[in-house]
Amino acid sequence: MQIIDTTDPLYEKGVLNFIEFAFNGFEEGILFRGDYLKSTSCPTCKFPRYKDLNNKLPNKVMRYFLLALRLKQLYESPDIAKEMRWHKDRPFYEDWKMRHPTDSIAWKSFDLEYPSFAEDSRNVRLGLASDCFNPFGNMSTSYSVWPVVLIPYNLPPWMCMKDSYFIISTLIMGPKAPGNDIDVYLQSLIDELKEL
């Protein structure tokens, strides 16, 4: 596990948040932020926050990258800002072929249910993807990284699936996959999306 390094230049600029959490694999985990920022163990399962209380070496660390700053960068460029409205200004085809998520029934249903959101073409629609990889390339090593990636679907298809427009939101590291408990790891993202 890694110790939080608050001297990291990305941390100082507010781009990167290090969030400690406890998760024992049997019960729900907890992020140590907000009301639990100074807690030393999970209030539910009593799993300790630190491996070593003297050195404050956390049991687990998650890295969260702030979404608002990345979205701001997309809109700072006039050319990309124009492309971020493509989903509203694009040509409509009646051949029932799906070229982009805007052609889907789900997109159209969302627009009908939330007309105030759909009205402003600058509102951002994001897709979320996550998958595991072993950073050491050795499958016998029990360590994995689960990046949580956001894809801005406002962009046209020839742009939205380019890796330069992918937004890394969260890095989940450790010997085990998050599995069904990935919601604990996504709490920071969900809270930021509610603020936006």
Sine and cosine of phi, psi and omega as CSV:
sin_phi,cos_phi,sin_psi,cos_psi,sin_omega,cos_omega
0.00,0.00,0.39,-0.92,-0.04,-1.00
-0.95,-0.32,0.54,-0.84,0.06,-1.00
-1.00,0.07,0.58,-0.82,0.02,-1.00
-0.92,0.40,0.80,-0.60,0.00,-1.00
-0.94,-0.35,0.99,-0.12,-0.05,-1.00
-0.98,0.19,0.02,1.00,0.08,-1.00
-1.00,0.00,-0.08,1.00,0.04,-1.00
-0.86,0.52,0.80,-0.60,-0.03,-1.00
-0.84,0.54,-0.56,0.83,0.04,-1.00
-0.92,0.39,-0.59,0.81,0.03,-1.00
-0.91,0.41,-0.69,0.72,-0.02,-1.00
-0.90,0.44,-0.55,0.83,-0.01,-1.00
-0.99,0.15,-0.07,1.00,0.00,-1.00
0.99,0.15,0.24,0.97,-0.01,-1.00
-0.99,0.13,-0.56,0.83,-0.15,-0.99
-0.84,-0.55,0.75,-0.66,0.09,-1.00
-0.91,-0.42,0.77,-0.64,0.13,-0.99
-0.99,-0.10,0.82,-0.57,-0.03,-1.00
-0.83,-0.55,0.85,-0.53,0.05,-1.00
-1.00,0.07,0.49,-0.87,0.10,-1.00
-0.42,-0.91,0.33,-0.94,0.05,-1.00
-0.93,-0.37,0.69,-0.72,0.02,-1.00
-0.42,-0.91,0.90,-0.43,-0.09,-1.00
-1.00,-0.09,0.01,1.00,0.06,-1.00
1.00,0.05,-0.17,0.99,-0.02,-1.00
-0.92,-0.40,-0.55,0.84,0.00,-1.00
-0.84,-0.54,0.12,-0.99,0.00,-1.00
-0.88,0.47,0.54,-0.84,0.03,-1.00
-1.00,-0.03,0.00,-1.00,-0.01,-1.00
-0.61,-0.79,0.63,-0.78,0.13,-0.99
-1.00,-0.03,0.72,-0.70,0.01,-1.00
-1.00,0.02,1.00,0.08,0.03,-1.00
-0.45,-0.90,0.20,-0.98,0.00,-1.00
0.87,0.50,-0.82,-0.57,-0.04,-1.00
-0.91,0.42,-0.37,0.93,-0.08,-1.00
-0.97,-0.23,0.23,0.97,-0.09,-1.00
-0.85,0.53,-0.60,0.80,-0.05,-1.00
-0.98,-0.21,0.09,1.00,0.01,-1.00
-0.94,0.34,0.48,-0.88,0.03,-1.00
-0.95,-0.32,-0.05,1.00,0.06,-1.00
-0.41,-0.91,0.29,-0.96,0.02,-1.00
-0.93,0.37,0.79,-0.61,-0.02,-1.00
-0.92,0.39,-0.36,0.93,-0.02,-1.00
-1.00,0.08,-0.83,0.56,-0.12,-0.99
-0.96,-0.27,-0.06,1.00,0.02,-1.00
0.90,0.43,0.28,0.96,0.05,-1.00
-0.92,0.38,0.73,-0.68,-0.10,-1.00
-0.94,0.35,0.54,-0.84,0.04,-1.00
-0.96,0.30,-0.62,0.78,-0.09,-1.00
-0.92,-0.39,0.58,-0.82,0.15,-0.99
-0.94,0.34,-0.66,0.75,-0.02,-1.00
-0.74,-0.67,0.93,-0.37,-0.08,-1.00
-0.91,0.41,-0.54,0.84,-0.02,-1.00
-0.92,0.39,-0.70,0.71,-0.02,-1.00
-1.00,-0.01,-0.10,1.00,-0.03,-1.00
0.80,0.61,0.72,0.70,0.07,-1.00
-1.00,0.07,0.93,-0.36,-0.10,-0.99
-0.94,0.35,0.47,-0.88,0.07,-1.00
-0.90,0.43,-0.61,0.79,-0.03,-1.00
-0.44,-0.90,0.56,-0.83,0.04,-1.00
-0.76,-0.64,0.69,-0.73,0.06,-1.00
-0.90,-0.43,0.60,-0.80,0.06,-1.00
-0.96,-0.29,0.77,-0.63,-0.02,-1.00
-0.83,-0.56,0.79,-0.61,0.01,-1.00
-0.97,-0.23,0.77,-0.64,-0.08,-1.00
-0.91,0.41,0.77,-0.63,-0.06,-1.00
-0.97,0.25,-0.63,0.78,-0.08,-1.00
-0.84,0.54,-0.64,0.77,-0.01,-1.00
-0.91,0.41,-0.63,0.77,0.00,-1.00
-0.93,0.36,-0.65,0.76,0.04,-1.00
-0.91,0.42,-0.62,0.79,0.04,-1.00
-0.87,0.49,-0.65,0.76,0.02,-1.00
-0.88,0.47,-0.62,0.79,0.01,-1.00
-0.89,0.46,-0.62,0.78,-0.04,-1.00
-1.00,0.07,-0.17,0.99,0.03,-1.00
-0.96,0.29,-0.49,0.87,0.04,-1.00
-1.00,0.07,0.84,-0.54,-0.02,-1.00
-0.86,0.51,-0.60,0.80,-0.02,-1.00
-0.93,0.37,-0.71,0.71,-0.01,-1.00
-0.95,0.32,-0.59,0.81,0.04,-1.00
-0.86,0.50,-0.62,0.78,0.05,-1.00
-0.91,0.42,-0.68,0.74,0.02,-1.00
-0.92,0.39,-0.45,0.89,0.02,-1.00
-0.93,0.37,-0.24,0.97,0.07,-1.00
-0.98,-0.20,0.09,1.00,-0.05,-1.00
-0.83,0.56,-0.64,0.77,-0.07,-1.00
-0.86,0.50,-0.42,0.91,0.00,-1.00
-1.00,-0.03,-0.55,0.84,-0.10,-1.00
-1.00,-0.10,-0.07,1.00,-0.12,-0.99
-0.92,0.39,0.38,-0.93,0.06,-1.00
-0.94,0.33,0.56,-0.83,0.00,-1.00
-0.97,-0.24,0.76,-0.65,0.02,-1.00
-0.93,-0.36,0.65,-0.76,-0.01,-1.00
-0.97,-0.24,0.47,0.88,0.00,-1.00
-0.99,-0.10,0.09,1.00,0.08,-1.00
0.89,0.45,0.37,0.93,0.10,-0.99
-1.00,-0.03,0.65,-0.76,0.01,-1.00
-1.00,-0.04,0.94,-0.35,0.00,-1.00
-0.98,-0.21,-0.36,0.93,-0.11,-0.99
-0.36,-0.93,0.40,-0.92,0.04,-1.00
-0.82,0.57,-0.36,0.93,0.04,-1.00
-0.90,0.44,-0.35,0.94,0.02,-1.00
-0.99,0.14,-0.13,0.99,-0.11,-0.99
-0.99,0.15,0.39,-0.92,0.06,-1.00
-0.92,0.40,-0.60,0.80,-0.01,-1.00
-0.87,0.49,-0.67,0.74,0.00,-1.00
-0.89,0.45,-0.73,0.69,-0.03,-1.00
-0.92,0.40,-0.61,0.79,0.04,-1.00
-0.91,0.42,-0.65,0.76,0.04,-1.00
-0.88,0.48,-0.68,0.73,0.03,-1.00
-0.87,0.49,-0.62,0.78,0.02,-1.00
-0.94,0.34,-0.60,0.80,-0.04,-1.00
-0.97,0.23,-0.54,0.84,-0.03,-1.00
-0.81,-0.58,0.95,0.32,-0.08,-1.00
-0.90,0.43,-0.51,0.86,0.00,-1.00
-0.93,0.37,-0.56,0.83,0.06,-1.00
-0.95,0.32,-0.69,0.72,-0.06,-1.00
-0.93,0.38,-0.45,0.89,-0.07,-1.00
-0.89,0.45,-0.65,0.76,-0.04,-1.00
-1.00,-0.04,0.90,-0.43,-0.06,-1.00
-0.94,0.35,-0.22,0.98,0.01,-1.00
-0.99,0.14,-0.26,0.97,0.04,-1.00
-0.89,0.46,0.71,-0.70,-0.14,-0.99
-1.00,-0.06,0.72,-0.69,0.08,-1.00
-0.93,-0.37,0.80,-0.61,-0.10,-1.00
-0.87,-0.50,0.62,-0.78,0.19,-0.98
-0.98,-0.20,0.50,-0.87,-0.02,-1.00
-0.86,-0.51,0.71,-0.70,0.03,-1.00
-0.66,-0.75,0.53,-0.85,0.05,-1.00
-0.48,-0.88,0.60,-0.80,0.06,-1.00
-0.38,-0.93,0.34,-0.94,-0.08,-1.00
-1.00,-0.07,0.53,-0.85,0.23,-0.97
-0.55,-0.84,0.42,-0.91,0.02,-1.00
-0.99,-0.12,0.92,-0.40,-0.09,-1.00
-0.92,0.38,-0.29,0.96,-0.04,-1.00
-0.99,-0.11,-0.09,1.00,0.04,-1.00
0.94,0.35,0.17,0.98,-0.01,-1.00
-0.89,-0.46,0.95,-0.32,-0.10,-1.00
-0.93,0.36,-0.23,0.97,0.05,-1.00
-0.99,0.17,-0.25,0.97,0.07,-1.00
-0.99,0.16,0.80,-0.61,-0.04,-1.00
-1.00,-0.02,0.95,0.31,0.07,-1.00
-0.54,-0.84,0.69,-0.72,-0.02,-1.00
-0.62,-0.79,0.31,-0.95,0.07,-1.00
-0.81,-0.59,0.75,-0.66,0.05,-1.00
-0.90,-0.43,0.99,-0.11,0.10,-1.00
-0.98,0.20,0.64,-0.77,0.12,-0.99
-0.96,-0.26,0.90,-0.44,-0.11,-0.99
-0.92,-0.39,0.68,-0.73,0.06,-1.00
-0.95,-0.32,0.65,-0.76,-0.01,-1.00
-0.88,-0.48,0.87,-0.50,0.01,-1.00
-0.97,0.23,0.96,-0.28,-0.04,-1.00
-0.98,0.19,0.01,1.00,0.10,-0.99
-0.92,0.38,-0.50,0.87,-0.06,-1.00
-0.96,0.29,0.41,-0.91,0.06,-1.00
-0.92,0.40,0.34,-0.94,-0.09,-1.00
-0.86,0.51,-0.52,0.85,-0.01,-1.00
-0.96,0.26,-0.12,0.99,0.05,-1.00
-0.91,-0.41,-0.65,0.76,-0.17,-0.99
-0.91,0.42,-0.41,0.91,0.00,-1.00
-0.99,-0.17,0.23,0.97,0.11,-0.99
-1.00,0.05,0.65,-0.76,-0.08,-1.00
-0.89,0.45,-0.36,0.93,0.03,-1.00
-0.93,0.37,-0.30,0.95,0.03,-1.00
-0.97,-0.25,-0.06,1.00,0.10,-1.00
-0.93,0.37,0.59,-0.81,-0.01,-1.00
-0.90,-0.45,0.92,-0.39,0.06,-1.00
-0.98,0.20,0.85,-0.53,-0.05,-1.00
-0.99,-0.14,-0.73,0.68,-0.14,-0.99
-0.60,-0.80,0.59,-0.81,0.16,-0.99
-0.89,-0.46,0.88,-0.47,0.00,-1.00
-0.96,-0.29,0.89,-0.46,-0.07,-1.00
-0.87,-0.49,0.51,-0.86,0.09,-1.00
0.45,-0.89,0.01,-1.00,-0.05,-1.00
-0.97,0.25,-0.31,0.95,-0.06,-1.00
-0.82,-0.57,0.46,-0.89,0.07,-1.00
-0.95,0.30,0.50,-0.86,0.02,-1.00
-0.92,0.39,-0.47,0.88,0.05,-1.00
0.85,0.52,-0.67,-0.74,-0.04,-1.00
-0.94,0.33,-0.25,0.97,-0.04,-1.00
-1.00,-0.06,0.36,0.93,0.00,-1.00
-0.90,0.43,-0.34,0.94,0.01,-1.00
-0.87,0.50,-0.53,0.85,0.05,-1.00
-0.89,0.46,-0.67,0.74,-0.03,-1.00
-0.95,0.32,-0.44,0.90,-0.06,-1.00
-1.00,0.01,-0.02,1.00,-0.05,-1.00
-0.84,0.54,-0.68,0.74,-0.01,-1.00
-0.89,0.46,-0.68,0.74,0.03,-1.00
-0.90,0.44,-0.71,0.70,-0.01,-1.00
-0.88,0.48,-0.69,0.72,0.02,-1.00
-0.89,0.46,-0.64,0.76,0.01,-1.00
-0.93,0.36,-0.62,0.78,0.04,-1.00
-0.89,0.45,-0.60,0.80,0.05,-1.00
-0.91,0.42,-0.59,0.81,0.03,-1.00
-0.94,0.35,-0.59,0.81,-0.03,-1.00
-0.95,0.31,0.00,0.00,0.00,0.00
